Amino acid sequence: MSLKAQLEAIIYAAETPITTEQITQLVRESVIAAGAADEAEVKSRVRASLEELVADYGTPDHGIEIRQVAGGYRMSTKPEQHEMVRSFAKSLKPPIRLSLPALETLAVIAYKQPATVPEINEIRGVDSGGVIATLLDRKLITTAGRKQVIGRPILYKTTKEFLMRFGLKDVNELPSMEEFEKLVAESFQSELIPAEEAAQASDSAQPEEIAESAAQKE
């Protein structure tokens, strides 16, 4: 990977403006491996690549620019694109808010799908009926027919909305369970519903009716 590509990735990923010094420390080893003779040359190459990158994003072909803000570099939308971005933001769906039990249930379904409520309950050790209704309502799971056993319980699987939420091409791209749990925590960290609120929601939900209705559409 070229130095300029590395700098671009770092600035894009940074949540706050990142300084030249911070960037230099991150790419120091790779720049030296590429032939830089000393620290002075490392800094010189980083500064030159940053200038090229800023110039590249400054052309009319880009809707994003790299600016110096508060002593560091950050990516931001160009002023002339603000109205377009504002319109896009208004079109977005409101964020999904889930309880921790719902996240646990979602993880079980993702890795064991298709799965029935009794199977999910056995893995979690608690009743999951209420949170199933929430996940159906959020379109993160859907019904997948019925299991051919006594009682013919409804099977559940994840949806396209689930794949989009986690940036997955398909379920085969699911990471390990540990990595998925971390991904879930990061993705929904600011959207978790307090336990009390989740309990109230579960009490008022009617998962069997929702599930039966969804199953009838299969």
C-alpha positions in Angstrom: 0.0 0.0 0.0 1.3 3.4 -0.9 2.0 6.0 1.8 -0.7 8.3 0.4 -3.2 5.5 0.7 -2.2 4.8 4.3 -2.6 8.4 5.2 -6.0 8.5 3.5 -7.2 5.5 5.5 -5.9 6.9 8.8 -7.5 10.3 8.3 -10.8 8.7 7.3 -10.9 6.4 10.3 -9.9 9.2 12.8 -12.8 10.4 14.9 -11.1 13.7 15.7 -8.5 15.7 13.8 -5.3 13.8 13.7 -1.9 15.6 13.8 1.0 15.2 11.5 3.0 13.9 14.5 0.4 11.2 15.2 0.3 10.2 11.6 4.1 10.0 11.4 4.3 7.7 14.4 1.7 5.4 12.8 3.4 5.0 9.5 7.1 5.4 10.6 8.0 1.7 10.3 6.5 1.3 6.9 8.2 4.5 5.6 11.5 3.3 6.9 11.0 -0.1 5.3 10.3 1.8 2.0 13.7 3.3 2.1 13.6 6.4 4.3 17.2 7.0 5.6 16.3 8.8 8.9 13.6 10.5 11.0 13.9 13.7 9.0 13.2 11.9 5.7 10.2 10.1 7.3 8.7 13.4 8.3 9.5 14.9 4.9 7.8 12.0 3.0 4.7 12.2 5.3 4.3 15.9 4.8 4.8 15.6 1.0 2.2 12.8 0.8 -0.3 14.8 3.0 0.1 17.8 0.7 -0.6 15.6 -2.4 -3.6 14.0 -0.7 -5.1 17.4 0.3 -4.6 18.6 -3.3 -6.2 15.5 -4.7 -9.3 15.9 -2.6 -9.4 19.6 -3.4 -10.4 19.0 -7.0 -14.0 19.4 -8.2 -14.3 15.6 -8.7 -14.5 15.0 -4.9 -17.4 15.9 -2.7 -15.2 15.4 0.4 -12.1 17.5 1.3 -9.3 17.0 3.8 -8.9 20.1 6.0 -6.7 21.2 8.8 -8.8 21.6 11.9 -7.6 22.3 15.4 -4.0 21.4 14.6 -4.8 18.2 12.8 -6.3 16.7 9.6 -9.8 15.5 9.1 -12.2 14.6 6.3 -15.3 16.7 5.8 -18.0 17.4 3.3 -17.3 20.3 1.0 -19.6 23.3 1.7 -21.2 23.1 -1.7 -22.4 19.6 -0.9 -24.0 20.4 2.5 -27.5 20.7 1.1 -27.3 17.3 -0.6 -25.9 15.7 2.6 -28.7 17.3 4.6 -31.3 15.9 2.3 -29.8 12.5 2.6 -29.7 12.7 6.3 -33.4 13.5 6.5 -34.2 10.4 4.4 -32.4 8.0 6.8 -34.4 5.7 9.1 -34.3 6.5 12.8 -31.6 4.5 14.6 -32.4 1.0 15.9 -32.7 0.8 19.7 -32.3 -2.6 21.2 -32.0 -4.0 24.7 -29.1 -6.3 25.7 -31.5 -9.4 25.7 -32.5 -8.5 22.1 -28.8 -8.3 21.1 -28.1 -11.6 22.7 -31.0 -13.2 20.9 -30.0 -11.7 17.6 -26.5 -13.2 18.0 -28.0 -16.6 18.7 -30.2 -16.5 15.6 -27.3 -15.2 13.5 -25.1 -18.2 14.3 -27.7 -20.9 14.7 -30.2 -19.9 12.0 -32.7 -21.1 11.3 -33.6 -21.4 15.0 -36.8 -21.8 17.0 -37.7 -19.9 20.1 -37.3 -23.1 22.3 -33.8 -23.5 20.9 -33.0 -19.9 21.5 -34.3 -20.1 25.1 -32.2 -23.2 25.7 -29.0 -21.4 24.6 -29.8 -18.2 26.5 -31.3 -19.8 29.6 -34.2 -17.4 29.7 -37.4 -16.8 27.7 -36.8 -14.9 24.5 -40.4 -14.5 23.3 -40.7 -10.8 24.0 -37.4 -9.8 22.3 -38.3 -11.9 19.2 -41.2 -9.6 18.6 -38.8 -6.6 18.9 -36.4 -8.1 16.3 -39.2 -8.9 13.9 -40.5 -5.3 14.3 -37.0 -3.9 13.5 -36.8 -6.2 10.5 -33.5 -7.7 11.7 -35.0 -11.2 11.6 -37.8 -12.9 9.7 -39.6 -16.2 9.8 -38.2 -19.2 7.8 -41.1 -21.6 7.9 -41.7 -24.2 10.6 -39.5 -27.0 12.0 -40.8 -30.4 11.2 -41.1 -31.6 14.8 -44.0 -31.9 17.3 -45.7 -28.6 17.6 -44.1 -27.3 14.4 -42.4 -24.3 16.0 -41.6 -21.2 13.8 -38.0 -20.9 12.6 -36.3 -17.6 12.5 -33.4 -16.3 10.4 -31.7 -12.9 9.8 -32.6 -10.5 7.1 -31.1 -8.3 4.4 -31.6 -5.4 6.9 -29.3 -7.3 9.3 -26.6 -7.8 6.7 -26.8 -4.1 5.8 -26.6 -3.1 9.5 -23.4 -5.0 10.0 -21.8 -4.5 6.5 -21.9 -8.1 5.6 -22.2 -9.6 2.0 -23.9 -12.7 3.4 -24.0 -14.7 6.6 -20.9 -16.6 5.5 -19.0 -13.4 6.3 -20.0 -13.5 10.0 -16.9 -13.3 12.2 -16.2 -15.4 15.2 -18.7 -15.2 18.0 -16.3 -13.1 20.1 -15.7 -10.7 17.3 -19.4 -10.5 16.5 -20.3 -9.7 20.2 -17.7 -6.9 20.0 -19.2 -5.6 16.7 -22.7 -5.7 18.2 -21.6 -3.8 21.3 -19.9 -1.1 19.2 -22.7 -0.8 16.7 -25.5 -0.4 19.2 -23.6 1.1 22.1 -25.4 4.4 22.0 -28.7 2.9 21.2 -29.3 0.4 24.0 -32.6 0.6 25.8 -32.4 0.7 29.6 -33.5 -2.6 31.3 -36.6 -1.0 32.8 -37.8 0.3 29.4 -37.0 -3.0 27.7 -39.1 -4.9 30.3 -42.0 -2.6 29.7 -41.7 -3.1 26.0 -41.6 -6.9 26.4 -44.7 -6.8 28.7 -46.7 -4.9 26.1 -45.5 -6.9 23.1 -47.4 -9.9 21.7 -44.7 -11.9 20.0 -46.9 -15.0 19.2 -49.4 -12.8 17.3 -46.6 -11.1 15.4 -44.8 -14.3 14.7 -47.9 -16.1 13.6 -48.8 -13.2 11.2 -45.3 -13.3 9.8 -45.3 -17.0 9.4 -48.6 -16.8 7.4 -46.7 -14.8 4.8 -44.2 -17.6 4.1 
